[in-house]
Amino acid sequence: MSKYDIIVLGSGPGGYVTAIRASQLGFKTAIVEKENLGGVCLNWGCIPTKALLKSAQVFEYLKHAEDYGLKVKDAEHDFDAVVKRSRGVADGMSKGVQFLMKKNKIDVIEGYGTLKPAKKVEVDGTEYSADNIIIATGARSRELPSLPQDGEKVIGYRQAMTLKKQPKKMIVVGSGAIGVEFAYFYNSIGTEVTIVEYLPKIVPVEDDDVSKQLERSFTKSGINIMTSAEVTSVDTSGKGVKATVKTSKGEEVLEADIILSAVGIKSNIENIGLEDVGIVVDRDKIIVNDFYQTNIPGYYAIGDVTPGQALAHVASAEGILCVEKLAGMHVEAIDYGNIPGCTYCSPEIASVGLTEKQAKDKGLDIKVGKFPFSASGKASAGGNKEGFVKVIFDAKYGEWLGCHMIGAGVTDMIAEAVLGRKLETTGHEVLKTIHPHPTMSEAVMEAVAAAYDEVIHL
């Protein structure tokens, strides 16, 4: 039996990052993967979807070339080539993880791993032992009883990335990040898209102003949006699919070629041996302490299988903290109130901290500033004037409570707010931090200035 200091079960952005940090810290490390290194994120999630979205963005630029003084005759797209490029990007990233495993002398154990008592992992009949086992098995598309996925007419995000034929009509159920990203992609290349959202607004976790802006932008681009609506049943017996949708006005039947179910994710905790080991689970989450230890010594869990936000960067941070704690380093628990969230549709969305409503519900006295990109020189020059930056500060102490952005490239801007909040900066300190001109990031400084009644360009 092979013996390791650490075995990581799962090689997504939580698992492979954890394994690399463990190896850097001197642990003899192995990683178990049943499919492709990089997990869902690199192979079927974060990375290939961004490749699809980039193709959509470039296609939209071509269609609006005249807005930039250019002429492009009959811009066309090749759906198969777009999908092929996306898969190529994903394959390249997975090969990159293979390289990192070799570079860091991490043993890759291929196969389906299950946990065993006494700190062992069985992979396709072979047992491996470790001083510490870290569970990082991630998550998959959640299925609703009223919306069972058959992989053909009712699909999840995985099938949505590799369709053999572009649908003429698509219904997207759910308007979280996955839903709106695919809605944007398919709409931009000519598919008629309808979004059905159970809650009263799309991207429901975002600030109200952000949700309203995205709905305006999507509606303008031709996406049909139904909020406070629920798919109660589907009929796949015909050529396409029919969805019965319940709304405040009654029931409506929508017809489409395909339905994308984007109603969230389900943790991969079944059939991995949790019961055999005695690890405590609440619903579909493994219960851990601040340093990701389960109730059974020597067994840890990170990423989507734990109660924190199901985001790739969260899983990576949790894994690094976990192994650094095992190495005896001084570490501080992750502040889950300062995790950035990003959605890569167009316009993009990025946010961190409290929304305006959440701050008010807490009874806080706040200052709110908002700066539209329509007043930004860089945005005007780039032809991307949709959206804004919104900031929320505590009126008494100047604490940066929240930052919410919607517009071109904002996912690359949000880190300023995350870092500022981490360092406990105040509104006046941000206001006095010189931002380069012309840039989109100036909008952060201008929004802060608006909060303190010092805005210049409004």
TORKOL-4160 file (C-alpha; in steps of 0.2 Angstrom, whole numbers, padded with zeros to 4 digits, m for minus):
458
<pt num="1" X="0000" Y="0000" Z="0000"/>
<pt num="2" X="0007" Y="0017" Z="m0005"/>
<pt num="3" X="0008" Y="0029" Z="0010"/>
<pt num="4" X="0007" Y="0048" Z="0008"/>
<pt num="5" X="0006" Y="0063" Z="0019"/>
<pt num="6" X="m0009" Y="0070" Z="0010"/>
<pt num="7" X="m0021" Y="0063" Z="m0003"/>
<pt num="8" X="m0033" Y="0075" Z="m0011"/>
<pt num="9" X="m0049" Y="0068" Z="m0018"/>
<pt num="10" X="m0053" Y="0078" Z="m0034"/>
<pt num="11" X="m0043" Y="0089" Z="m0045"/>
<pt num="12" X="m0053" Y="0104" Z="m0048"/>
<pt num="13" X="m0047" Y="0122" Z="m0044"/>
<pt num="14" X="m0049" Y="0117" Z="m0025"/>
<pt num="15" X="m0040" Y="0100" Z="m0027"/>
<pt num="16" X="m0026" Y="0104" Z="m0038"/>
<pt num="17" X="m0021" Y="0120" Z="m0030"/>
<pt num="18" X="m0022" Y="0111" Z="m0013"/>
<pt num="19" X="m0010" Y="0098" Z="m0019"/>
<pt num="20" X="0002" Y="0110" Z="m0026"/>
<pt num="21" X="0003" Y="0120" Z="m0010"/>
<pt num="22" X="0005" Y="0104" Z="0000"/>
<pt num="23" X="0019" Y="0099" Z="m0011"/>
<pt num="24" X="0027" Y="0116" Z="m0009"/>
<pt num="25" X="0026" Y="0114" Z="0010"/>
<pt num="26" X="0036" Y="0097" Z="0009"/>
<pt num="27" X="0021" Y="0085" Z="0010"/>
<pt num="28" X="0022" Y="0069" Z="0000"/>
<pt num="29" X="0006" Y="0072" Z="m0010"/>
<pt num="30" X="m0006" Y="0062" Z="m0021"/>
<pt num="31" X="m0021" Y="0068" Z="m0030"/>
<pt num="32" X="m0036" Y="0056" Z="m0036"/>
<pt num="33" X="m0046" Y="0061" Z="m0052"/>
<pt num="34" X="m0059" Y="0050" Z="m0060"/>
<pt num="35" X="m0060" Y="0060" Z="m0076"/>
<pt num="36" X="m0049" Y="0075" Z="m0082"/>
<pt num="37" X="m0036" Y="0085" Z="m0072"/>
<pt num="38" X="m0044" Y="0102" Z="m0068"/>
<pt num="39" X="m0061" Y="0096" Z="m0064"/>
<pt num="40" X="m0077" Y="0104" Z="m0069"/>
<pt num="41" X="m0070" Y="0122" Z="m0069"/>
<pt num="42" X="m0056" Y="0119" Z="m0081"/>
<pt num="43" X="m0065" Y="0106" Z="m0092"/>
<pt num="44" X="m0083" Y="0110" Z="m0091"/>
<pt num="45" X="m0086" Y="0126" Z="m0082"/>
<pt num="46" X="m0076" Y="0142" Z="m0079"/>
<pt num="47" X="m0063" Y="0141" Z="m0093"/>
<pt num="48" X="m0072" Y="0134" Z="m0108"/>
<pt num="49" X="m0088" Y="0145" Z="m0105"/>
<pt num="50" X="m0076" Y="0160" Z="m0105"/>
<pt num="51" X="m0070" Y="0155" Z="m0122"/>
<pt num="52" X="m0088" Y="0153" Z="m0128"/>
<pt num="53" X="m0092" Y="0171" Z="m0122"/>
<pt num="54" X="m0076" Y="0178" Z="m0130"/>
<pt num="55" X="m0082" Y="0171" Z="m0147"/>
<pt num="56" X="m0099" Y="0179" Z="m0144"/>
<pt num="57" X="m0091" Y="0196" Z="m0139"/>
<pt num="58" X="m0080" Y="0196" Z="m0154"/>
<pt num="59" X="m0095" Y="0192" Z="m0165"/>
<pt num="60" X="m0104" Y="0206" Z="m0158"/>
<pt num="61" X="m0090" Y="0218" Z="m0162"/>
<pt num="62" X="m0090" Y="0212" Z="m0180"/>
<pt num="63" X="m0109" Y="0215" Z="m0181"/>
<pt num="64" X="m0106" Y="0233" Z="m0175"/>
<pt num="65" X="m0090" Y="0237" Z="m0184"/>
<pt num="66" X="m0097" Y="0252" Z="m0192"/>
<pt num="67" X="m0099" Y="0260" Z="m0174"/>
<pt num="68" X="m0080" Y="0260" Z="m0174"/>
<pt num="69" X="m0078" Y="0267" Z="m0192"/>
<pt num="70" X="m0075" Y="0250" Z="m0199"/>
<pt num="71" X="m0083" Y="0240" Z="m0212"/>
<pt num="72" X="m0086" Y="0221" Z="m0211"/>
<pt num="73" X="m0096" Y="0212" Z="m0225"/>
<pt num="74" X="m0108" Y="0199" Z="m0219"/>
<pt num="75" X="m0101" Y="0194" Z="m0202"/>
<pt num="76" X="m0105" Y="0175" Z="m0199"/>
<pt num="77" X="m0102" Y="0163" Z="m0186"/>
<pt num="78" X="m0097" Y="0144" Z="m0187"/>
<pt num="79" X="m0106" Y="0136" Z="m0172"/>
<pt num="80" X="m0095" Y="0120" Z="m0173"/>
<pt num="81" X="m0079" Y="0130" Z="m0174"/>
<pt num="82" X="m0084" Y="0141" Z="m0159"/>
<pt num="83" X="m0087" Y="0125" Z="m0149"/>
<pt num="84" X="m0071" Y="0117" Z="m0155"/>
<pt num="85" X="m0061" Y="0132" Z="m0150"/>
<pt num="86" X="m0069" Y="0132" Z="m0132"/>
<pt num="87" X="m0064" Y="0113" Z="m0130"/>
<pt num="88" X="m0047" Y="0117" Z="m0136"/>
<pt num="89" X="m0044" Y="0130" Z="m0123"/>
<pt num="90" X="m0051" Y="0118" Z="m0110"/>
<pt num="91" X="m0039" Y="0104" Z="m0116"/>
<pt num="92" X="m0024" Y="0116" Z="m0115"/>
<pt num="93" X="m0028" Y="0121" Z="m0097"/>
<pt num="94" X="m0030" Y="0103" Z="m0092"/>
<pt num="95" X="m0013" Y="0099" Z="m0100"/>
<pt num="96" X="m0006" Y="0114" Z="m0090"/>
<pt num="97" X="m0012" Y="0105" Z="m0074"/>
<pt num="98" X="m0004" Y="0089" Z="m0079"/>
<pt num="99" X="0012" Y="0099" Z="m0081"/>
<pt num="100" X="0010" Y="0107" Z="m0064"/>
<pt num="101" X="0008" Y="0090" Z="m0056"/>
<pt num="102" X="0024" Y="0083" Z="m0063"/>
<pt num="103" X="0033" Y="0099" Z="m0059"/>
<pt num="104" X="0028" Y="0098" Z="m0041"/>
<pt num="105" X="0031" Y="0079" Z="m0040"/>
<pt num="106" X="0013" Y="0075" Z="m0036"/>
<pt num="107" X="0007" Y="0057" Z="m0039"/>
<pt num="108" X="m0009" Y="0057" Z="m0050"/>
<pt num="109" X="m0020" Y="0042" Z="m0046"/>
<pt num="110" X="m0032" Y="0040" Z="m0060"/>
<pt num="111" X="m0049" Y="0032" Z="m0056"/>
<pt num="112" X="m0064" Y="0034" Z="m0044"/>
<pt num="113" X="m0059" Y="0036" Z="m0026"/>
<pt num="114" X="m0069" Y="0032" Z="m0011"/>
<pt num="115" X="m0065" Y="0036" Z="0007"/>
<pt num="116" X="m0061" Y="0022" Z="0020"/>
<pt num="117" X="m0059" Y="0022" Z="0038"/>
<pt num="118" X="m0041" Y="0023" Z="0046"/>
<pt num="119" X="m0037" Y="0037" Z="0034"/>
<pt num="120" X="m0037" Y="0027" Z="0018"/>
<pt num="121" X="m0043" Y="0030" Z="0000"/>
<pt num="122" X="m0048" Y="0016" Z="m0012"/>
<pt num="123" X="m0046" Y="0019" Z="m0030"/>
<pt num="124" X="m0054" Y="0006" Z="m0042"/>
<pt num="125" X="m0049" Y="m0008" Z="m0030"/>
<pt num="126" X="m0032" Y="m0002" Z="m0024"/>
<pt num="127" X="m0030" Y="0006" Z="m0007"/>
<pt num="128" X="m0019" Y="0021" Z="m0003"/>
<pt num="129" X="m0015" Y="0028" Z="0015"/>
<pt num="130" X="m0012" Y="0045" Z="0021"/>
<pt num="131" X="m0009" Y="0055" Z="0037"/>
<pt num="132" X="m0022" Y="0067" Z="0030"/>
<pt num="133" X="m0036" Y="0066" Z="0017"/>
<pt num="134" X="m0044" Y="0081" Z="0009"/>
<pt num="135" X="m0060" Y="0080" Z="0000"/>
<pt num="136" X="m0062" Y="0091" Z="m0015"/>
<pt num="137" X="m0075" Y="0082" Z="m0026"/>
<pt num="138" X="m0084" Y="0098" Z="m0031"/>
<pt num="139" X="m0102" Y="0099" Z="m0038"/>
<pt num="140" X="m0113" Y="0096" Z="m0053"/>
<pt num="141" X="m0129" Y="0103" Z="m0061"/>
<pt num="142" X="m0144" Y="0102" Z="m0049"/>
<pt num="143" X="m0160" Y="0094" Z="m0056"/>
<pt num="144" X="m0177" Y="0099" Z="m0051"/>
<pt num="145" X="m0191" Y="0086" Z="m0050"/>
<pt num="146" X="m0201" Y="0096" Z="m0062"/>
<pt num="147" X="m0187" Y="0098" Z="m0074"/>
<pt num="148" X="m0177" Y="0081" Z="m0076"/>
<pt num="149" X="m0162" Y="0082" Z="m0087"/>
<pt num="150" X="m0162" Y="0070" Z="m0102"/>
<pt num="151" X="m0146" Y="0077" Z="m0109"/>
<pt num="152" X="m0154" Y="0080" Z="m0126"/>
<pt num="153" X="m0170" Y="0091" Z="m0124"/>
<pt num="154" X="m0167" Y="0096" Z="m0106"/>
<pt num="155" X="m0149" Y="0099" Z="m0103"/>
<pt num="156" X="m0137" Y="0106" Z="m0090"/>
<pt num="157" X="m0122" Y="0117" Z="m0092"/>
<pt num="158" X="m0111" Y="0103" Z="m0098"/>
<pt num="159" X="m0121" Y="0098" Z="m0113"/>
<pt num="160" X="m0124" Y="0117" Z="m0116"/>
<pt num="161" X="m0106" Y="0119" Z="m0120"/>
<pt num="162" X="m0105" Y="0105" Z="m0133"/>
<pt num="163" X="m0121" Y="0105" Z="m0143"/>
<pt num="164" X="m0119" Y="0097" Z="m0160"/>
<pt num="165" X="m0132" Y="0110" Z="m0167"/>
<pt num="166" X="m0136" Y="0128" Z="m0162"/>
<pt num="167" X="m0154" Y="0128" Z="m0156"/>
<pt num="168" X="m0166" Y="0141" Z="m0164"/>
<pt num="169" X="m0176" Y="0143" Z="m0148"/>
<pt num="170" X="m0169" Y="0140" Z="m0130"/>
<pt num="171" X="m0177" Y="0142" Z="m0113"/>
<pt num="172" X="m0165" Y="0145" Z="m0099"/>
<pt num="173" X="m0172" Y="0141" Z="m0082"/>
<pt num="174" X="m0163" Y="0150" Z="m0068"/>
<pt num="175" X="m0154" Y="0167" Z="m0070"/>
<pt num="176" X="m0139" Y="0165" Z="m0059"/>
<pt num="177" X="m0122" Y="0166" Z="m0066"/>
<pt num="178" X="m0123" Y="0150" Z="m0077"/>
<pt num="179" X="m0140" Y="0155" Z="m0083"/>
<pt num="180" X="m0137" Y="0173" Z="m0089"/>
<pt num="181" X="m0120" Y="0168" Z="m0096"/>
<pt num="182" X="m0127" Y="0155" Z="m0108"/>
<pt num="183" X="m0142" Y="0166" Z="m0111"/>
<pt num="184" X="m0130" Y="0180" Z="m0117"/>
<pt num="185" X="m0120" Y="0168" Z="m0127"/>
<pt num="186" X="m0134" Y="0159" Z="m0137"/>
<pt num="187" X="m0143" Y="0176" Z="m0139"/>
<pt num="188" X="m0128" Y="0184" Z="m0147"/>
<pt num="189" X="m0126" Y="0171" Z="m0160"/>
<pt num="190" X="m0144" Y="0171" Z="m0165"/>
<pt num="191" X="m0154" Y="0159" Z="m0154"/>
<pt num="192" X="m0171" Y="0166" Z="m0148"/>
<pt num="193" X="m0169" Y="0165" Z="m0129"/>
<pt num="194" X="m0181" Y="0166" Z="m0115"/>
<pt num="195" X="m0176" Y="0166" Z="m0096"/>
<pt num="196" X="m0187" Y="0160" Z="m0083"/>
<pt num="197" X="m0183" Y="0165" Z="m0065"/>
<pt num="198" X="m0192" Y="0159" Z="m0050"/>
<pt num="199" X="m0188" Y="0175" Z="m0040"/>
<pt num="200" X="m0194" Y="0193" Z="m0043"/>
<pt num="201" X="m0178" Y="0198" Z="m0052"/>
<pt num="202" X="m0164" Y="0191" Z="m0062"/>
<pt num="203" X="m0146" Y="0188" Z="m0055"/>
<pt num="204" X="m0156" Y="0188" Z="m0038"/>
<pt num="205" X="m0140" Y="0188" Z="m0027"/>
<pt num="206" X="m0135" Y="0205" Z="m0034"/>
<pt num="207" X="m0139" Y="0223" Z="m0029"/>
<pt num="208" X="m0156" Y="0228" Z="m0035"/>
<pt num="209" X="m0149" Y="0242" Z="m0047"/>
<pt num="210" X="m0137" Y="0229" Z="m0055"/>
<pt num="211" X="m0152" Y="0217" Z="m0058"/>
<pt num="212" X="m0162" Y="0231" Z="m0066"/>
<pt num="213" X="m0148" Y="0236" Z="m0077"/>
<pt num="214" X="m0145" Y="0218" Z="m0083"/>
<pt num="215" X="m0163" Y="0216" Z="m0087"/>
<pt num="216" X="m0163" Y="0232" Z="m0097"/>
<pt num="217" X="m0148" Y="0227" Z="m0107"/>
<pt num="218" X="m0154" Y="0209" Z="m0110"/>
<pt num="219" X="m0171" Y="0215" Z="m0115"/>
<pt num="220" X="m0163" Y="0228" Z="m0127"/>
<pt num="221" X="m0153" Y="0213" Z="m0135"/>
<pt num="222" X="m0169" Y="0203" Z="m0138"/>
<pt num="223" X="m0169" Y="0191" Z="m0123"/>
<pt num="224" X="m0186" Y="0188" Z="m0116"/>
<pt num="225" X="m0186" Y="0188" Z="m0097"/>
<pt num="226" X="m0200" Y="0181" Z="m0086"/>
<pt num="227" X="m0198" Y="0184" Z="m0067"/>
<pt num="228" X="m0208" Y="0177" Z="m0053"/>
<pt num="229" X="m0211" Y="0162" Z="m0064"/>
<pt num="230" X="m0209" Y="0143" Z="m0062"/>
<pt num="231" X="m0208" Y="0129" Z="m0074"/>
<pt num="232" X="m0220" Y="0116" Z="m0067"/>
<pt num="233" X="m0219" Y="0103" Z="m0080"/>
<pt num="234" X="m0210" Y="0099" Z="m0097"/>
<pt num="235" X="m0216" Y="0089" Z="m0112"/>
<pt num="236" X="m0202" Y="0081" Z="m0123"/>
<pt num="237" X="m0213" Y="0070" Z="m0133"/>
<pt num="238" X="m0213" Y="0080" Z="m0148"/>
<pt num="239" X="m0200" Y="0087" Z="m0160"/>
<pt num="240" X="m0195" Y="0100" Z="m0148"/>
<pt num="241" X="m0200" Y="0103" Z="m0130"/>
<pt num="242" X="m0214" Y="0112" Z="m0121"/>
<pt num="243" X="m0213" Y="0120" Z="m0104"/>
<pt num="244" X="m0228" Y="0124" Z="m0094"/>
<pt num="245" X="m0224" Y="0140" Z="m0084"/>
<pt num="246" X="m0234" Y="0147" Z="m0069"/>
<pt num="247" X="m0234" Y="0166" Z="m0067"/>
<pt num="248" X="m0244" Y="0178" Z="m0057"/>
<pt num="249" X="m0255" Y="0180" Z="m0072"/>
<pt num="250" X="m0258" Y="0161" Z="m0074"/>
<pt num="251" X="m0250" Y="0147" Z="m0084"/>
<pt num="252" X="m0241" Y="0149" Z="m0100"/>
<pt num="253" X="m0234" Y="0136" Z="m0112"/>
<pt num="254" X="m0217" Y="0140" Z="m0120"/>
<pt num="255" X="m0211" Y="0130" Z="m0135"/>
<pt num="256" X="m0192" Y="0128" Z="m0139"/>
<pt num="257" X="m0179" Y="0117" Z="m0146"/>
<pt num="258" X="m0171" Y="0114" Z="m0130"/>
<pt num="259" X="m0171" Y="0119" Z="m0111"/>
<pt num="260" X="m0156" Y="0123" Z="m0101"/>
<pt num="261" X="m0158" Y="0120" Z="m0083"/>
<pt num="262" X="m0147" Y="0132" Z="m0073"/>
<pt num="263" X="m0155" Y="0131" Z="m0056"/>
<pt num="264" X="m0139" Y="0129" Z="m0046"/>
<pt num="265" X="m0128" Y="0115" Z="m0041"/>
<pt num="266" X="m0128" Y="0099" Z="m0031"/>
<pt num="267" X="m0112" Y="0094" Z="m0021"/>
<pt num="268" X="m0104" Y="0078" Z="m0026"/>
<pt num="269" X="m0104" Y="0069" Z="m0009"/>
<pt num="270" X="m0114" Y="0053" Z="m0014"/>
<pt num="271" X="m0104" Y="0036" Z="m0015"/>
<pt num="272" X="m0088" Y="0043" Z="m0009"/>
<pt num="273" X="m0088" Y="0034" Z="0007"/>
<pt num="274" X="m0093" Y="0047" Z="0019"/>
<pt num="275" X="m0105" Y="0036" Z="0028"/>
<pt num="276" X="m0092" Y="0022" Z="0030"/>
<pt num="277" X="m0080" Y="0034" Z="0039"/>
<pt num="278" X="m0094" Y="0043" Z="0049"/>
<pt num="279" X="m0091" Y="0061" Z="0042"/>
<pt num="280" X="m0106" Y="0072" Z="0047"/>
<pt num="281" X="m0116" Y="0080" Z="0033"/>
<pt num="282" X="m0130" Y="0093" Z="0033"/>
<pt num="283" X="m0141" Y="0092" Z="0018"/>
<pt num="284" X="m0128" Y="0091" Z="0004"/>
<pt num="285" X="m0114" Y="0099" Z="0013"/>
<pt num="286" X="m0099" Y="0092" Z="0023"/>
<pt num="287" X="m0098" Y="0101" Z="0040"/>
<pt num="288" X="m0081" Y="0108" Z="0044"/>
<pt num="289" X="m0072" Y="0120" Z="0056"/>
<pt num="290" X="m0063" Y="0136" Z="0051"/>
<pt num="291" X="m0048" Y="0126" Z="0045"/>
<pt num="292" X="m0059" Y="0113" Z="0035"/>
<pt num="293" X="m0057" Y="0098" Z="0047"/>
<pt num="294" X="m0072" Y="0087" Z="0048"/>
<pt num="295" X="m0078" Y="0078" Z="0063"/>
<pt num="296" X="m0066" Y="0064" Z="0060"/>
<pt num="297" X="m0048" Y="0067" Z="0063"/>
<pt num="298" X="m0037" Y="0067" Z="0048"/>
<pt num="299" X="m0051" Y="0070" Z="0036"/>
<pt num="300" X="m0054" Y="0087" Z="0028"/>
<pt num="301" X="m0066" Y="0095" Z="0015"/>
<pt num="302" X="m0065" Y="0111" Z="0004"/>
<pt num="303" X="m0074" Y="0119" Z="m0010"/>
<pt num="304" X="m0091" Y="0116" Z="m0016"/>
<pt num="305" X="m0094" Y="0101" Z="m0004"/>
<pt num="306" X="m0093" Y="0113" Z="0011"/>
<pt num="307" X="m0105" Y="0127" Z="0016"/>
<pt num="308" X="m0095" Y="0142" Z="0009"/>
<pt num="309" X="m0098" Y="0150" Z="m0008"/>
<pt num="310" X="m0097" Y="0138" Z="m0022"/>
<pt num="311" X="m0084" Y="0147" Z="m0032"/>
<pt num="312" X="m0067" Y="0142" Z="m0039"/>
<pt num="313" X="m0057" Y="0155" Z="m0031"/>
<pt num="314" X="m0065" Y="0151" Z="m0014"/>
<pt num="315" X="m0061" Y="0132" Z="m0016"/>
<pt num="316" X="m0043" Y="0137" Z="m0020"/>
<pt num="317" X="m0041" Y="0148" Z="m0005"/>
<pt num="318" X="m0049" Y="0135" Z="0007"/>
<pt num="319" X="m0037" Y="0122" Z="0001"/>
<pt num="320" X="m0021" Y="0133" Z="0003"/>
<pt num="321" X="m0027" Y="0138" Z="0021"/>
<pt num="322" X="m0031" Y="0120" Z="0025"/>
<pt num="323" X="m0013" Y="0113" Z="0021"/>
<pt num="324" X="m0004" Y="0128" Z="0028"/>
<pt num="325" X="m0013" Y="0125" Z="0045"/>
<pt num="326" X="m0008" Y="0107" Z="0043"/>
<pt num="327" X="0010" Y="0113" Z="0041"/>
<pt num="328" X="0009" Y="0122" Z="0057"/>
<pt num="329" X="0009" Y="0139" Z="0049"/>
<pt num="330" X="m0001" Y="0154" Z="0057"/>
<pt num="331" X="m0017" Y="0156" Z="0047"/>
<pt num="332" X="m0033" Y="0166" Z="0049"/>
<pt num="333" X="m0050" Y="0160" Z="0045"/>
<pt num="334" X="m0057" Y="0166" Z="0028"/>
<pt num="335" X="m0068" Y="0181" Z="0028"/>
<pt num="336" X="m0083" Y="0175" Z="0018"/>
<pt num="337" X="m0090" Y="0192" Z="0019"/>
<pt num="338" X="m0076" Y="0198" Z="0007"/>
<pt num="339" X="m0078" Y="0186" Z="m0007"/>
<pt num="340" X="m0079" Y="0193" Z="m0024"/>
<pt num="341" X="m0093" Y="0186" Z="m0036"/>
<pt num="342" X="m0091" Y="0188" Z="m0055"/>
<pt num="343" X="m0103" Y="0185" Z="m0069"/>
<pt num="344" X="m0096" Y="0185" Z="m0087"/>
<pt num="345" X="m0111" Y="0189" Z="m0098"/>
<pt num="346" X="m0111" Y="0206" Z="m0107"/>
<pt num="347" X="m0112" Y="0218" Z="m0098"/>
<pt num="348" X="m0101" Y="0209" Z="m0085"/>
<pt num="349" X="m0106" Y="0209" Z="m0066"/>
<pt num="350" X="m0094" Y="0210" Z="m0051"/>
<pt num="351" X="m0098" Y="0213" Z="m0033"/>
<pt num="352" X="m0092" Y="0211" Z="m0015"/>
<pt num="353" X="m0099" Y="0214" Z="0002"/>
<pt num="354" X="m0116" Y="0221" Z="0006"/>
<pt num="355" X="m0129" Y="0226" Z="m0006"/>
<pt num="356" X="m0138" Y="0243" Z="m0002"/>
<pt num="357" X="m0153" Y="0233" Z="0004"/>
<pt num="358" X="m0143" Y="0222" Z="0015"/>
<pt num="359" X="m0134" Y="0237" Z="0023"/>
<pt num="360" X="m0151" Y="0246" Z="0026"/>
<pt num="361" X="m0159" Y="0230" Z="0033"/>
<pt num="362" X="m0144" Y="0229" Z="0046"/>
<pt num="363" X="m0150" Y="0247" Z="0051"/>
<pt num="364" X="m0133" Y="0255" Z="0046"/>
<pt num="365" X="m0132" Y="0273" Z="0042"/>
<pt num="366" X="m0124" Y="0273" Z="0024"/>
<pt num="367" X="m0117" Y="0283" Z="0011"/>
<pt num="368" X="m0121" Y="0277" Z="m0007"/>
<pt num="369" X="m0111" Y="0283" Z="m0023"/>
<pt num="370" X="m0115" Y="0278" Z="m0041"/>
<pt num="371" X="m0105" Y="0283" Z="m0056"/>
<pt num="372" X="m0112" Y="0278" Z="m0074"/>
<pt num="373" X="m0100" Y="0272" Z="m0087"/>
<pt num="374" X="m0109" Y="0284" Z="m0099"/>
<pt num="375" X="m0099" Y="0298" Z="m0090"/>
<pt num="376" X="m0083" Y="0288" Z="m0093"/>
<pt num="377" X="m0071" Y="0294" Z="m0106"/>
<pt num="378" X="m0063" Y="0276" Z="m0108"/>
<pt num="379" X="m0080" Y="0268" Z="m0109"/>
<pt num="380" X="m0086" Y="0281" Z="m0122"/>
<pt num="381" X="m0070" Y="0278" Z="m0132"/>
<pt num="382" X="m0072" Y="0259" Z="m0131"/>
<pt num="383" X="m0090" Y="0259" Z="m0136"/>
<pt num="384" X="m0096" Y="0251" Z="m0119"/>
<pt num="385" X="m0106" Y="0264" Z="m0110"/>
<pt num="386" X="m0118" Y="0252" Z="m0102"/>
<pt num="387" X="m0118" Y="0250" Z="m0083"/>
<pt num="388" X="m0110" Y="0259" Z="m0068"/>
<pt num="389" X="m0100" Y="0257" Z="m0052"/>
<pt num="390" X="m0110" Y="0258" Z="m0036"/>
<pt num="391" X="m0101" Y="0259" Z="m0018"/>
<pt num="392" X="m0108" Y="0258" Z="m0001"/>
<pt num="393" X="m0099" Y="0266" Z="0014"/>
<pt num="394" X="m0103" Y="0267" Z="0033"/>
<pt num="395" X="m0108" Y="0285" Z="0036"/>
<pt num="396" X="m0100" Y="0286" Z="0053"/>
<pt num="397" X="m0084" Y="0276" Z="0051"/>
<pt num="398" X="m0081" Y="0277" Z="0033"/>
<pt num="399" X="m0080" Y="0257" Z="0031"/>
<pt num="400" X="m0081" Y="0251" Z="0013"/>
<pt num="401" X="m0097" Y="0240" Z="0015"/>
<pt num="402" X="m0100" Y="0235" Z="m0003"/>
<pt num="403" X="m0096" Y="0238" Z="m0021"/>
<pt num="404" X="m0106" Y="0233" Z="m0036"/>
<pt num="405" X="m0102" Y="0234" Z="m0054"/>
<pt num="406" X="m0110" Y="0231" Z="m0071"/>
<pt num="407" X="m0101" Y="0235" Z="m0087"/>
<pt num="408" X="m0087" Y="0230" Z="m0099"/>
<pt num="409" X="m0072" Y="0222" Z="m0090"/>
<pt num="410" X="m0078" Y="0225" Z="m0072"/>
<pt num="411" X="m0073" Y="0207" Z="m0067"/>
<pt num="412" X="m0055" Y="0213" Z="m0069"/>
<pt num="413" X="m0059" Y="0229" Z="m0058"/>
<pt num="414" X="m0067" Y="0221" Z="m0042"/>
<pt num="415" X="m0051" Y="0216" Z="m0034"/>
<pt num="416" X="m0048" Y="0234" Z="m0030"/>
<pt num="417" X="m0063" Y="0234" Z="m0018"/>
<pt num="418" X="m0059" Y="0217" Z="m0011"/>
<pt num="419" X="m0041" Y="0223" Z="m0007"/>
<pt num="420" X="m0047" Y="0239" Z="0000"/>
<pt num="421" X="m0060" Y="0230" Z="0011"/>
<pt num="422" X="m0046" Y="0218" Z="0017"/>
<pt num="423" X="m0035" Y="0232" Z="0022"/>
<pt num="424" X="m0050" Y="0241" Z="0030"/>
<pt num="425" X="m0048" Y="0257" Z="0019"/>
<pt num="426" X="m0060" Y="0271" Z="0021"/>
<pt num="427" X="m0070" Y="0281" Z="0008"/>
<pt num="428" X="m0058" Y="0296" Z="0010"/>
<pt num="429" X="m0043" Y="0285" Z="0007"/>
<pt num="430" X="m0050" Y="0278" Z="m0009"/>
<pt num="431" X="m0055" Y="0295" Z="m0015"/>
<pt num="432" X="m0037" Y="0302" Z="m0012"/>
<pt num="433" X="m0030" Y="0287" Z="m0021"/>
<pt num="434" X="m0025" Y="0293" Z="m0039"/>
<pt num="435" X="m0033" Y="0283" Z="m0052"/>
<pt num="436" X="m0025" Y="0283" Z="m0070"/>
<pt num="437" X="m0035" Y="0292" Z="m0084"/>
<pt num="438" X="m0043" Y="0287" Z="m0095"/>
<pt num="439" X="m0047" Y="0270" Z="m0087"/>
<pt num="440" X="m0063" Y="0261" Z="m0083"/>
<pt num="441" X="m0057" Y="0259" Z="m0065"/>
<pt num="442" X="m0058" Y="0278" Z="m0063"/>
<pt num="443" X="m0077" Y="0275" Z="m0061"/>
<pt num="444" X="m0073" Y="0267" Z="m0043"/>
<pt num="445" X="m0065" Y="0283" Z="m0038"/>
<pt num="446" X="m0079" Y="0294" Z="m0045"/>
<pt num="447" X="m0092" Y="0283" Z="m0037"/>
<pt num="448" X="m0084" Y="0285" Z="m0020"/>
<pt num="449" X="m0083" Y="0304" Z="m0024"/>
<pt num="450" X="m0102" Y="0303" Z="m0027"/>
<pt num="451" X="m0105" Y="0295" Z="m0011"/>
<pt num="452" X="m0096" Y="0310" Z="m0002"/>
<pt num="453" X="m0104" Y="0323" Z="m0013"/>
<pt num="454" X="m0087" Y="0327" Z="m0021"/>
<pt num="455" X="m0090" Y="0320" Z="m0039"/>
<pt num="456" X="m0082" Y="0329" Z="m0053"/>
<pt num="457" X="m0088" Y="0322" Z="m0069"/>
<pt num="458" X="m0107" Y="0321" Z="m0065"/>
